[in-house]
């Protein structure tokens, strides 16, 4: 017998609007969606197109797979049989993306997958899959003694035509993690005639071998452009023989010659990822290739540079003399720049700043990814090289510094993510960032790394807020508790969102306090949250103190209230807390607070 409560619940769920129910169902993970798909027909119809939108063949053992422990060929056979039985309900019709790794599939098998999944637009393959397929075919040709067998074996070209050519729906192709050796070059050369309809080609994970180890003429930007004239997104290495043409191009343009015949502009490409250069060891060499990219792709709006070699420190004045005049060629439309560097990031920024210096400056977003041997980078240098920046994001490992000894104009940054960076020593970098960014709306920061830099003498206002907060905590909660990590954001007064990252917290639960204090050190607002961790130390929930939290912790919710600081209010048996504590003090609180990517509730 069905209970009234279950009937009401079912009726309530059934009455939800389609968009709302879909949003709820799709917010779950893959395993949950697989279970939800079996609840009823409506859930099945909503979840299935999204669940099977992408399939991965031969994923890692610990990765999420839609059909676990299912061999690739068995999956292929199942999809083919389902389509024959009832094509209208086959899950293959929902597939839009296929990722094929190190699998025991042939080109014939991949062709069958694409035939049974005609709506696929995105295809990602390991380069070894293609090279091994072609090598296997060549071995069959060499070992066969019968002309008929030889004729049947030479079918790789036919399969390439089916996969990529004709009426193929493939628009985005990615070759994953290949070594750009002669075998990959040969396969790419054979694929080019069938790639004319591509919108995106990604060799972004290539690690090229030395140029003399392969014939770069088989597959370079010029041949790629002739075969794929409609590409809008490209991740590709540039050979030295190609970017070396920039010298000839400059001479031709200065003399009024036919410079477009030297370097033919590729105007459809708006997103370019330059990868795999191991010989760019100086700013002058980097300047030549960046000048080539400016000229080759004049309509770029997004540029990613993977500079996997260390840069030597150089005198910027001397470096500038080696760079091409930006009036000849520059990034006039570039809005997004991602820069990964293993050496002096200042040199790379100087070169890129030189080629984005023509007004009006369009560069709005900058991502810097640097590694442990970089040392650090100067925030002031970054905002001076790119004064129109609105978003700055640092990734990887690196130190950040900013010195405000001289008067510096305020920048236009609205978003800053420095959660993966830490300051140099006990500098006043954080205060400098706040003072220089009056328009900042979003800040993501690591409370452990930056809270330790707020020392006496660094910035009077910042230290005064931190000292006031810790003093009130000690006065109002005279009990045993872990020394809190405290960060004072005295100069971040216009934030809309604050994201706190906490790499140092343990598996134990913790408390988070956010206090708004006026300039005359009067408490305006105090917000308190209880944070729970799972066994791995990951934050699993955050809720306001007093909302189903341990009652003995409620006293901490009012530790900042002056009325709780009277001697009469201190009990003989004060509460104790052995978990971690985090304290943030500001003059003006943001509207949205996040801790380890979880939103802190307002109630």
For each residue, the residues with C-beta under 8 A, 3 or more apart:
1:
2: 6 7
3: 6 7
4: 7 8
5: 8 9
6: 2 3 9 10
7: 2 3 4 10 11
8: 4 5 11 12
9: 5 6 12 13
10: 6 7 13 14
11: 7 8 14 15
12: 8 9 15 16
13: 9 10 16 21
14: 10 11 42
15: 11 12
16: 12 13 20 21 24
17: 20 21
18: 21 22 46
19: 22 23
20: 16 17 23 24
21: 13 16 17 18 24 25 42 46
22: 18 19 25 26 46
23: 19 20 26 27
24: 16 20 21 27
25: 21 22 28 33 36 43 46 47
26: 22 23 33 46 47 50
27: 23 24
28: 25 32 33 36
29: 32 33 64
30: 33 34 51 64 66
31: 34 35 64
32: 28 29 35 36
33: 25 26 28 29 30 36 37 47 50 51
34: 30 31 37 38 51 66
35: 31 32 38 39
36: 25 28 32 33 39 43 47
37: 33 34 43 44 47 48 51
38: 34 35 43 44
39: 35 36 43 44
40: 43 44
41: 44 45
42: 14 21 45 46
43: 25 36 37 38 39 40 46 47
44: 37 38 39 40 41 47 48
45: 41 42 48
46: 18 21 22 25 26 42 43 49 50
47: 25 26 33 36 37 43 44 50 51
48: 37 44 45 51 52 91 94
49: 46 52 53 94
50: 26 33 46 47 53 94
51: 30 33 34 37 47 48 66 94
52: 48 49 55 66 91 92 94 95
53: 49 50 94 95 96 97
54: 95 96 97 98 99 122
55: 52 66 75 95 97 98 99
56: 59 63 65 66 98 99 101
57: 72 75 98 99 100 101 103 105 113
58: 72 100 101 102 103
59: 56 63 64 65 101
60: 63
61:
62:
63: 56 59 60
64: 29 30 31 59
65: 56 59 68 70
66: 30 34 51 52 55 56
67: 70 75
68: 65
69:
70: 65 67 74 75 78
71: 74 75
72: 57 58 75 76 103 104 105 109
73: 76 77 104 105 109
74: 70 71 77 78
75: 55 57 67 70 71 72 78 79
76: 72 73 79 80 109 112 113 116
77: 73 74 80 81
78: 70 74 75 81 82
79: 75 76 82 83 90 91 92 113 116 117
80: 76 77 83 84 112 116
81: 77 78 84 85
82: 78 79 85 86 89 90 91 92
83: 79 80 86 87 90 92 116
84: 80 81 87
85: 81 82
86: 82 83 89 90
87: 83 84 90 93
88:
89: 82 86
90: 79 82 83 86 87 93 116
91: 48 52 79 82 94 95
92: 52 79 82 83 95 116 117
93: 87 90 117 118 119
94: 48 49 50 51 52 53 91 119
95: 52 53 54 55 91 92 98 117 119 120
96: 53 54 119 120 121 122
97: 53 54 55 120 121 122 123 124
98: 54 55 56 57 95 113 114 117 120 122 123 124
99: 54 55 56 57 124 125 176
100: 57 58 103 105 110 123 124 125 126 129
101: 56 57 58 59 126 129 176
102: 58 126 128 129
103: 57 58 72 100 129
104: 72 73
105: 57 72 73 100 109 110 113 129
106: 109 110 133 136
107: 110 111 130 133 137 156 159 160 163
108: 111 112 155 159
109: 72 73 76 105 106 112 113
110: 100 105 106 107 113 114 125 159 163
111: 107 108 114 115 159 162 163
112: 76 80 108 109 115 116
113: 57 76 79 98 105 109 110 116 117
114: 98 110 111 117 118 120 123 162 163 168 170
115: 111 112 118 162
116: 76 79 80 83 90 92 112 113
117: 79 92 93 95 98 113 114 120
118: 93 114 115 169
119: 93 94 95 96 169
120: 95 96 97 98 114 117 123 169 170
121: 96 97 169 170 171 172
122: 54 96 97 98 170 171 172 174
123: 97 98 100 114 120 163 170 172 173 174
124: 97 98 99 100 173 174 175 176
125: 99 100 110 129 130 173 174 175 176
126: 100 101 102 129 130 175 176 177 178
127: 130 131 175 176 177 178 179 184 187
128: 102 131 132 178
129: 100 101 102 103 105 125 126 132 133
130: 107 125 126 127 133 134 175 184 187 191
131: 127 128 134 135 183 184 187
132: 128 129 135 136
133: 106 107 129 130 136 137 156
134: 130 131 137 138 156 183 186 187 190
135: 131 132 138 139 183
136: 106 132 133 139 140
137: 107 133 134 140 141 153 154 155 156
138: 134 135 141 142
139: 135 136 142 143
140: 136 137 143 144 149 153
141: 137 138 144 150 153 154
142: 138 139
143: 139 140
144: 140 141 149 150 153
145: 149
146: 149 150
147: 150 151
148: 151 152
149: 140 144 145 146 152 153
150: 141 144 146 147 153 154
151: 147 148 154
152: 148 149 155
153: 137 140 141 144 149 150
154: 137 141 150 151 157
155: 108 137 152 158 159
156: 107 133 134 137 159 160 190
157: 154 160 161 190
158: 155 161 162
159: 107 108 110 111 155 156 162 163
160: 107 156 157 163 164 165 190 191 194
161: 157 158 164 165 166 194
162: 111 114 115 158 159 165 166 168
163: 107 110 111 114 123 159 160 168 170 194
164: 160 161 168 170 173 191 194 195 198
165: 160 161 162 168 193 194
166: 161 162
167:
168: 114 162 163 164 165 194 197
169: 118 119 120 121
170: 114 120 121 122 123 163 164 173 197 198
171: 121 122 197 198 199 200
172: 121 122 123 198 199 200 201 202 233
173: 123 124 125 164 170 195 198 200 201 202
174: 122 123 124 125 200 201 202 203 204
175: 124 125 126 127 130 178 184 188 202 203 205 206
176: 99 101 124 125 126 127 205
177: 126 127 205
178: 126 127 128 175 184 203 205 206 207
179: 127 184 206 207 208 209
180: 184 185 203 206 207 208 209 214 237 276
181: 184 185 209 213 214
182: 185 186 213 214 215
183: 131 134 135 186 187
184: 127 130 131 175 178 179 180 181 187 188
185: 180 181 182 188 189 214 215 216 218 219
186: 134 182 183 189 190 218
187: 127 130 131 134 183 184 190 191
188: 175 184 185 191 192 218 219
189: 185 186 192 218 219 223
190: 134 156 157 160 186 187 193
191: 130 160 164 187 188 194 195
192: 188 189 195 219 223 224 227 228
193: 165 190 196 227
194: 160 161 163 164 165 168 191
195: 164 173 191 192 198 201 227 228
196: 193 227 228 229 230
197: 168 170 171 230
198: 164 170 171 172 173 195 201 228 230 231
199: 171 172 230 231 232 233
200: 171 172 173 174 231 232 233 234
201: 172 173 174 195 198 224 228 231 233 234 235 236
202: 172 173 174 175 233 234 235 273
203: 174 175 178 180 206 235 236 237 275
204: 174 235 273 275 304 306
205: 175 176 177 178 275
206: 175 178 179 180 203 235 237 275 276
207: 178 179 180 276 308
208: 179 180 211 237 276 277 278
209: 179 180 181 213 214
210: 213 278
211: 208 214 216 239 240 241
212:
213: 181 182 209 210
214: 180 181 182 185 209 211 218
215: 182 185 218
216: 185 211 219 220 239 241
217: 220 223
218: 185 186 188 189 214 215 223
219: 185 188 189 192 216 223 224
220: 216 217 223 224 239 241 242
221: 224 225 236 238 239 242 266 296
222: 225 226 242 264
223: 189 192 217 218 219 220 226 227
224: 192 201 219 220 221 227 228 231 234 236
225: 221 222 228 229 264 266
226: 222 223 229
227: 192 193 195 196 223 224
228: 192 195 196 198 201 224 225 231
229: 196 225 226 268
230: 196 197 198 199 268
231: 198 199 200 201 224 228 234 266 268 269
232: 199 200 268 269 270 271
233: 172 199 200 201 202 269 270 271 272
234: 200 201 202 224 231 269 271 272 273
235: 201 202 203 204 206 272 273 275 304
236: 201 203 221 224 272 273 274 275
237: 180 203 206 208 274 275 276 277
238: 221 242 243 274 277 289 292 293
239: 211 216 220 221 242 243
240: 211 243 244 279
241: 211 216 220 244 245
242: 220 221 222 238 239 245 292
243: 238 239 240 246 288 289 292 293
244: 240 241 247 288
245: 241 242 248 249 262 263 292
246: 243 249 250 263 288 291 292 295 324
247: 244 250 251 288
248: 245 251 252 262
249: 245 246 252 253 259 262 263 295
250: 246 247 253 254 291 324 328
251: 247 248 254 255 257
252: 248 249 255 257 258 259 262
253: 249 250 256 257 259 328
254: 250 251 328
255: 251 252
256: 253
257: 251 252 253
258: 252 261 262
259: 249 252 253 262 263
260: 263 264 265
261: 258 264
262: 245 248 249 252 258 259
263: 245 246 249 259 260 292 295 296
264: 222 225 260 261 296
265: 260 295 296 297 298
266: 221 225 231 269 296 297
267: 297 298 299
268: 229 230 231 232 299
269: 231 232 233 234 266 272 297 299 300
270: 232 233 297 299 300 301 302 333
271: 232 233 234 300 301 302 303
272: 233 234 235 236 269 293 297 300 302 303 304
273: 202 204 234 235 236 303 304 306
274: 236 237 238 277 289 293 303 304 305 306
275: 203 204 205 206 235 236 237 306
276: 180 206 207 208 237 306 308
277: 208 237 238 274 280 289 306 307 308 309
278: 208 210 308 309
279: 240 285 309
280: 277 285 286 289 307 309 311
281: 285 309 310 311 312
282: 285 286 311 312 314
283: 286 287 311 314 319 322 347 348 350 351
284: 287 288 319 322 323
285: 279 280 281 282 288 289
286: 280 282 283 289 290 307 311 347 348 351
287: 283 284 290 291 319 322 323 324 351 354
288: 243 244 246 247 284 285 291 292 324
289: 238 243 274 277 280 285 286 292 293
290: 286 287 293 294 351 352 355
291: 246 250 287 288 294 295 323 324 329 355
292: 238 242 243 245 246 263 288 289 295 296
293: 238 243 272 274 289 290 296 297 300 303
294: 290 291 297 298 329 330 331 355
295: 246 249 263 265 291 292 298 329
296: 221 263 264 265 266 292 293
297: 265 266 267 269 270 272 293 294 300
298: 265 267 294 295 329 332 333
299: 267 268 269 270 333
300: 269 270 271 272 293 297 303 331 333 334
301: 270 271 333 334 335 336 362
302: 270 271 272 334 335 336 337 338
303: 271 272 273 274 293 300 331 334 336 337 338
304: 204 235 272 273 274 337 338 339 340
305: 274 337 338 339 340 348 352
306: 204 273 274 275 276 277 340
307: 277 280 286 311 339 340 341 342 343 348
308: 207 276 277 278 340 342
309: 277 278 279 280 281 342 343
310: 281 342 343 344 373
311: 280 281 282 283 286 307 314 341 342 343 344 345 347 348
312: 281 282 343 344 347
313: 344 346 347
314: 282 283 311 318 319 344 347
315: 318 319
316: 319 320 350
317: 320 321
318: 314 315 321 322
319: 283 284 287 314 315 316 322 323 347 350 351
320: 316 317 323 350 354
321: 317 318
322: 283 284 287 318 319
323: 284 287 291 319 320 326 351 354 355
324: 246 250 287 288 291 328 329
325: 328
326: 323 329 330 354 355 357 358
327: 330 358
328: 250 253 254 324 325
329: 291 294 295 298 324 326 355
330: 294 326 327 355 356 357 358
331: 294 300 303 334 355 356 362 363
332: 298 358 362
333: 270 298 299 300 301 362
334: 300 301 302 303 331 337 356 362 363
335: 301 302 362 363 364 365
336: 301 302 303 363 364 365 367
337: 302 303 304 305 334 352 356 363 365 366 367 386
338: 302 303 304 305 366 367 369
339: 304 305 307 345 348 349 352 366 367 368 369
340: 304 305 306 307 308 369 370 396
341: 307 311 344 345 348 368 369 370 371 374
342: 307 308 309 310 311 370 371 373 374
343: 307 309 310 311 312 347 348 373 374
344: 310 311 312 313 314 341 347 348 374 375
345: 311 339 341 348 349 368 370 374 377 398
346: 313 349 350 377 378 381
347: 283 286 311 312 313 314 319 343 344 350 351
348: 283 286 305 307 311 339 341 343 344 345 351 352
349: 339 345 346 352 353 377 381 382 385 386
350: 283 316 319 320 346 347 353 354 385
351: 283 286 287 290 319 323 347 348 354 355
352: 290 305 337 339 348 349 355 356 385 386
353: 349 350 356 357 385 386
354: 287 320 323 326 350 351 357
355: 290 291 294 323 326 329 330 331 351 352
356: 330 331 334 337 352 353 361 362 363 386
357: 326 330 353 354 361
358: 326 327 330 332 361
359:
360: 388
361: 356 357 358 386 387 388
362: 301 331 332 333 334 335 356 388
363: 331 334 335 336 337 356 366 386 388 389
364: 335 336 388 389 390 391
365: 335 336 337 389 390 391 393
366: 337 338 339 363 382 386 389 391 392 393
367: 336 337 338 339 393 394 395
368: 339 341 345 377 382 392 393 394 395 398
369: 338 339 340 341 394 395 396
370: 340 341 342 345 374 377 394 395 396 397 398
371: 341 342 374 396 397 398
372: 397 398
373: 310 342 343
374: 341 342 343 344 345 370 371 377 398
375: 344 398 399
376: 398 399 400 401 424
377: 345 346 349 368 370 374 381 382 398 399 400 401
378: 346 381 382 400 401 402 403
379: 382 383 400 401 402 429 432 433 436
380: 383 384 402 403 404 408 432 436
381: 346 349 377 378 384 385
382: 349 366 368 377 378 379 385 386 389 392
383: 379 380 386 387 389 411 413 436
384: 380 381 387 408
385: 349 350 352 353 381 382
386: 337 349 352 353 356 361 363 366 382 383 389
387: 361 383 384 411 412
388: 360 361 362 363 364 412
389: 363 364 365 366 382 383 386 392 411 412 413
390: 364 365 412 413 414 415
391: 364 365 366 413 414 415 416
392: 366 368 382 389 413 415 416 417 418
393: 365 366 367 368 415 416 417
394: 367 368 369 370 398 400 417 418 420 421
395: 367 368 369 370 420
396: 340 369 370 371 420
397: 370 371 372 420
398: 345 368 370 371 372 374 375 376 377 394 420 421
399: 375 376 377 421 422 423 424
400: 376 377 378 379 394 418 421 422 423 424 429
401: 376 377 378 379 423 424 427 429
402: 378 379 380 427 428 429 432 433 436
403: 378 380 427 432
404: 380 408 428 431 432 435 436
405:
406:
407:
408: 380 384 404 436
409:
410: 435 436 437 438 439
411: 383 387 389 436 437
412: 387 388 389 390 439
413: 383 389 390 391 392 416 436 437 439 440
414: 390 391 439 440 441 442
415: 390 391 392 393 440 441 442
416: 391 392 393 413 433 437 440 442 443 444
417: 392 393 394 420 442 443 444 499
418: 392 394 400 421 433 444 445 446 450
419: 444 445 446 499 501
420: 394 395 396 397 398 417 446
421: 394 398 399 400 418 446 449
422: 399 400 446 449 450
423: 399 400 401 426 427 429 430 449 450 453
424: 376 399 400 401 427 429
425: 453
426: 423 452 453 455 458
427: 401 402 403 423 424 453 458
428: 402 404 431 432 453 458 459 462
429: 379 400 401 402 423 424 432 433 453
430: 423 433 434 445 450 453 454 462 489
431: 404 428 434 435 458 459 462 490 491
432: 379 380 402 403 404 428 429 435 436
433: 379 402 416 418 429 430 436 437
434: 430 431 437 440 489 490 491 492
435: 404 410 431 432 438 491
436: 379 380 383 402 404 408 410 411 413 432 433
437: 410 411 413 416 433 434 440 492
438: 410 435 494
439: 410 412 413 414 494
440: 413 414 415 416 434 437 443 492 494 495
441: 414 415 494 495 496 497
442: 414 415 416 417 495 496 497 498 499
443: 416 417 440 489 492 495 497 498 499
444: 416 417 418 419 498 499 501
445: 418 419 430 450 487 498 499 500 501
446: 418 419 420 421 422 449 450 501 502 503
447: 450 451 485 487 500 501 502 582 584
448: 451 452 485 502 503 504
449: 421 422 423 446 452 503
450: 418 422 423 430 445 446 447 453 454 487
451: 447 448 454 485 486 487
452: 426 448 449 485
453: 423 425 426 427 428 429 430 450 458
454: 430 450 451 458 459 462 463 466 486 487 488
455: 426 458 463
456: 463 467
457: 463
458: 426 427 428 431 453 454 455 462 463
459: 428 431 454 462 463 490
460: 463 464
461: 464 465 490 491
462: 428 430 431 454 458 459 465 466 488 490 491
463: 454 455 456 457 458 459 460 466 467 488
464: 460 461 467 468 490 521
465: 461 462 468 469 488 490 517 521 585 586 587
466: 454 462 463 469 470 486 487 488 585
467: 456 463 464 470 471
468: 464 465 471 472 517 521 585
469: 465 466 472 473 486 488 515 517 560 583 585
470: 466 467 473 474 484 486 583
471: 467 468 474 475
472: 468 469 475 476 523 559 560 565
473: 469 470 476 477 484 559 560 583
474: 470 471 477 478
475: 471 472 478 565
476: 472 473 558 559 560 561 564 565
477: 473 474 481 555 556 559 574 575
478: 474 475 570 574
479: 574 575 576 577
480: 576 577 578
481: 477 484 576 577 578 581
482: 577 578 579 580 581
483: 581
484: 470 473 481 513 580 581 582 583
485: 447 448 451 452 502 504 580 581 582 583
486: 451 454 466 469 470 582 583 584 585
487: 445 447 450 451 454 466 583 584 585
488: 454 462 463 465 466 469 584 585 586
489: 430 434 443 492 495 498 584 585 586
490: 431 434 459 461 462 464 465 585 586 587
491: 431 434 435 461 462
492: 434 437 440 443 489 495 498 586
493: 586 587 588
494: 438 439 440 441 588
495: 440 441 442 443 489 492 498 586 588 590
496: 441 442 590 591 592
497: 441 442 443 590 591 592 593 594
498: 442 443 444 445 489 492 495 584 590 592 593 594
499: 417 419 442 443 444 445 594 597
500: 445 447 512 582 584 593 594 595 596
501: 419 444 445 446 447 596
502: 446 447 448 485 505 539 582 595 596
503: 446 448 449
504: 448 485
505: 502 510 531 533 537 539 580 582
506: 533 537 580
507: 533 534 535 536 537
508: 533 578 579 580
509: 530 531 532 533 579
510: 505 530 531 533 579 580 581 582
511: 528 529 530 531 545 553 556 577 579 580 581 582
512: 500 528 529 531 542 581 582 584 595 600
513: 484 526 527 528 529 556 559 560 581 582 583 584
514: 526 527 528 584 586 589 593 600
515: 469 523 525 526 527 560 583 584 585 586
516: 523 524 525 526 586 587 588 589
517: 465 468 469 521 522 523 524 585 586 587
518: 521 522 523 524 587
519: 587
520:
521: 464 465 468 517 518
522: 517 518
523: 472 515 516 517 518 526 560 561 562
524: 516 517 518
525: 515 516 589
526: 513 514 515 516 523 557 558 560 561
527: 513 514 515 544 589 593 600
528: 511 512 513 514 544 545 556 557
529: 511 512 513 542 543 544 545 595 600 601
530: 509 510 511 542 543 544 545 549 550 553
531: 505 509 510 511 512 539 541 542 595
532: 509 539 540 541 542
533: 505 506 507 508 509 510 537 538 539 540
534: 507 537 538 540
535: 507
536: 507
537: 505 506 507 533 534
538: 533 534 596
539: 502 505 531 532 533 542 595 596 597 598
540: 532 533 534
541: 531 532 598
542: 512 529 530 531 532 539 595 598 599 600 601
543: 529 530 547 548 549 601
544: 527 528 529 530 547 549 601 602 603
545: 511 528 529 530 549 553 554 556 557
546: 549 554 557
547: 543 544 601 603
548: 543
549: 530 543 544 545 546 553 554
550: 530 553
551: 554
552: 555 575 576
553: 511 530 545 549 550 556 557 575 577
554: 545 546 549 551 557
555: 477 552 558 559 574 575
556: 477 511 513 528 545 553 559 575 577
557: 526 528 545 546 553 554
558: 476 526 555 561 564
559: 472 473 476 477 513 555 556 564
560: 469 472 473 476 513 515 523 526 564
561: 476 523 526 558 564 565
562: 523 565
563: 566 569
564: 476 558 559 560 561 569
565: 472 475 476 561 562 569
566: 563 569 570
567: 570
568:
569: 563 564 565 566
570: 478 566 567 574
571: 574
572:
573:
574: 477 478 479 555 570 571
575: 477 479 552 553 555 556
576: 479 480 481 552
577: 479 480 481 482 511 553 556 581
578: 480 481 482 508
579: 482 508 509 510 511
580: 482 484 485 505 506 508 510 511
581: 481 482 483 484 485 510 511 512 513 577
582: 447 484 485 486 500 502 505 510 511 512 513 595
583: 469 470 473 484 485 486 487 513 515
584: 447 486 487 488 489 498 500 512 513 514 515
585: 465 466 468 469 486 487 488 489 490 515 517
586: 465 488 489 490 492 493 495 514 515 516 517 589 590
587: 465 490 493 516 517 518 519
588: 493 494 495 516
589: 514 516 525 527 586
590: 495 496 497 498 586 593
591: 496 497
592: 496 497 498 599
593: 497 498 500 514 527 590 599 600
594: 497 498 499 500 597 598 599 600
595: 500 502 512 529 531 539 542 582 598 600
596: 500 501 502 538 539
597: 499 539 594
598: 539 541 542 594 595
599: 542 592 593 594
600: 512 514 527 529 542 593 594 595
601: 529 542 543 544 547
602: 544
603: 544 547
